[in-house]
Structure formats: C-alpha cells, structure tokens
Amino acid sequence: MSSNTYQYKATAYLSLSQFLDRGIVMRSVIVAAVIGTVLTLTNQYDAIRGAVALQWLPFSLVFLTPFLVVTFSQLVAIRRAATDVRAQTSSSRSESFLETLNHHGIWRRTVVIGFIAGTINTAIILTQSLLDTSPAATGPGILIAQVYALPIIFGLLSQTISYRRALRKLADRAGNTSFATETTS
C-alpha cells in the first residue's frame, strides 16, 4: 500500500470533532440570523411596530431552530462524506448540486431532521397557544406549517453543500486532486 493510499484512507476516519470548527458554527449563525430575522418580520410584524406584545417563545424558536438544524445537518453530511470516502462509494464522476442532493441519502436524513425539529416546535407552539388566553393570541397554523417546511428546505441545502465541502476537504488532506475537482461543480 502506497503512502498516498494510506494517507487517503486515514483521512476518511477523521472524527466529527475535527470537523466541528469555527466555519460550521459561523455558517449556522449566519443562516439562523437571516432566517430568524425574516420570520420575525413576517410573523411578528405588529409586535415589532409596538402594536402588540412580542411573543418571546416563537421569537426565540425562529433563531434557535435554524441554528440547530443547520449545525446538525452539516455534521451529518460530513460524517456521510467520510463514510462514503472510507467505503469508496463516493461518486467517481463529476456531480451537479442536484445529483449530490439525490444520490447520497440527503433527502432521507433531511426529512427525519425536519420532522423531529417540526414536532418539537409544534409541541412548544401548541403548548404556548393553549396557555395564552389573551384575545390577541393568534392561531398557530402558519407557524406549524413553517416549523416543518423550513427545516427541510434549509436542511437540504445545508447537507448538500456540507457534503460537497467535506469531500473536497478530505480529498485535499489526502492530496487526491482528481477527487477534489469532482465536487467543485
């Protein structure tokens, strides 16, 4: 076994802690800030204008949920990329973004993550809705739709981008330039 092959195989066994770097956290913070701000402006516009009281639980959830989903999605995608490299099941041809999304279990993992995040958020929102007896309390219908759909959408994007980034990172560490260029398209 050549030293290059040994080095390449060794990089596939990197732990998640080696990938949990500042970049993952920063990407999660940026996505959470953007999504949380847009959803707050959409869902609590009257509260921002001062017409009604701010609903603190939904306010915090629209920032916390994207942060957790994007962070977890990145970690899962990195783990899958390392597993695919170790098993040598990563694509041997150039893949488009949509091909990556469709061929590496990303849909299945994203639906599971989105369902878990949506179910937890729904339970919290319904509990708050039942406890809120003020006449200004609005129905949680739109929030429930958001807590299932949005984690799936940004989870799909996050996992696909992270999977492709992890493949490039593993290839760069192994010195396998042909593999690194496959995932840049």
C-alpha positions, 0 to 999 in steps of 0.5 A: 500500500502506497503512502498516498493510499494510506494517507487517503484512507486515514483521512476518511476516519477523521472524527466529527470533532475535527470537523466541528470548527469555527466555519460550521458554527459561523455558517449556522449563525449566519443562516439562523440570523437571516432566517430568524430575522425574516420570520420575525418580520413576517410573523411578528410584524405588529409586535415589532411596530409596538402594536402588540406584545412580542411573543418571546417563545416563537421569537426565540424558536425562529433563531434557535431552530435554524441554528440547530438544524443547520449545525446538525445537518452539516455534521451529518453530511460530513460524517456521510462524506467520510463514510462514503470516502472510507467505503469508496462509494463516493461518486467517481464522476463529476456531480451537479448540486442536484445529483449530490442532493439525490444520490447520497441519502440527503433527502432521507436524513433531511426529512427525519431532521425536519420532522423531529425539529417540526414536532418539537416546535409544534409541541412548544407552539401548541403548548404556548397557544393553549396557555395564552388566553389573551384575545390577541393570541393568534392561531398557530397554523402558519407557524406549524406549517413553517416549523416543518417546511423550513427545516427541510428546505434549509436542511437540504441545502445545508447537507448538500453543500456540507457534503460537497465541502467535506469531500473536497476537504478530505480529498485535499488532506489526502492530496487526491486532486482528481477527487477534489475537482469532482465536487467543485461543480 
